[in-house]
Amino acid sequence: MNVWGKYVDEFIIVAPIIQTEKTTIDIPYNHEKIVFFEINAINLLGWKAILNAILKGSKIGLRIYKAMQQADHIHLRCPGNIGLLGCLVQILFPNKPKTAKYAGNWSQKQNNLGAIVYKNGF
């Protein structure tokens, strides 16, 4: 995400906060203006977790919707449960430009920006 920071005025991030030890992939976002919408983490590992995800899904979907409503460009990080919800919600914004980053499709050794769609200055 830091690669794209110079192209945007603001990042709006929708994600759960997960407390784990940092790895080499966990670097902080480097941008002056970050708006963060915290949501609950969900998973589908067992019946209780599935029920919990169903109950929390509409609230999470609404938060994703509100963030996408404010955005000029939608970027989805996949795979993941929140990315899946984001894929469903983004259908409601057919005219907004979108990109998706799927785990493993980004080569740090290449000198390009991967699957980025540019429209209206981004």
N, C-alpha and C positions, 0 to 999 in steps of 0.2 A: 504494500500500500504506500510505502514511503516513496517509491518510484513515481507514483502519480501525484503526490502532494503538491508539486510545483504547478500542476495544471488546474487545481481547484482552490476555491476560497475557503472551503469548509468541508470537513468530514462529518457525516452523520452515521454513527455506528449503532447497530442493534445487535446485542449479544449478551449471553450470560457472563457473569464474573465467576471464574473457576480458580480456586486457590490450589496451585500445584507448583512444583519446582520449575524454574525457568530452564529451557533448553536453548540450543543455538538458533532455533527457529523463532523463539519468543523475543522479538526486539520491540521496543516501544514505538508507537507511531510518532513521527517527527513532523508535527504541524502546529501552527499557532492557534487554530480554531477547530476544536473537536467537540461535537455534541454527542453524548453517549446516552442511549436508551437501554437501560438494564432490563433484562428479561430473565425469567426462570429457565434453568437448564432442564431439558427433558430427554428421555430416552425411551426405547421400546423394548427393554430387556425384562420381560415378565409381565404378567397380567396386571399387577398393581401399578407398575410403571406406565403401562399402556393406558390404564384408566386415568392416571395422573396427567399424562400427556393430553388426553382428550379433554379433561377438565380445564387445563391451563392453555390449551391450544388457541381458543378464541381470543383470550386476552393477549397472548403473544402475537397472534395474527393482526390484531388491532394495532398493536405497537409498531409492527412492521409496516402496516398500511400507512400510519401517520408519518413514519420516517420517509417512506417512498413518496408520499404526497408532497413533502418538502423538497425532495431531491430533484436535481436536473439530470442526473445520470444514476442508474441503479446498477450496483455491482454485487453479484452473489458469490459467496464462497461455498463450494460444495466439495465432497458430499457431506451431509450432516442433516440432522433433524430440522434445525433452524433454516438451513439452506433450502430444504424441501418446502417448508412453509413459505419461504420467500419466493420460490418458483411458482407457487400457487397464487400468491398475492400479486406478483408482478403482472399477471394477466390483466389486472384491472387498470394497468397503465400502458396501453398498447403504443402510445406515441412517444414514450420516454426511451432514450437510448439505453441499452443494457450491455453489460459484459458479465461473464461468469469465469471464475477461476476454479478449476477442478483440481483436487490434490494430485500432484504428480505431473501436471501439464506445463509446468514452468521450469525452464532450464536457466539456472543462474549463470551458466557459462556462455549462453547465447547473448548477442548484443541486439536484442529486440524486446518489444513489450508484449509478446505473446498474442493472445486473442483479445485485443482491445479494439473497440469500435469507437471511432471519433465522429462526433457530430456536434455542431454548434460550439466549437472551441475545446471540446474534450475528446 
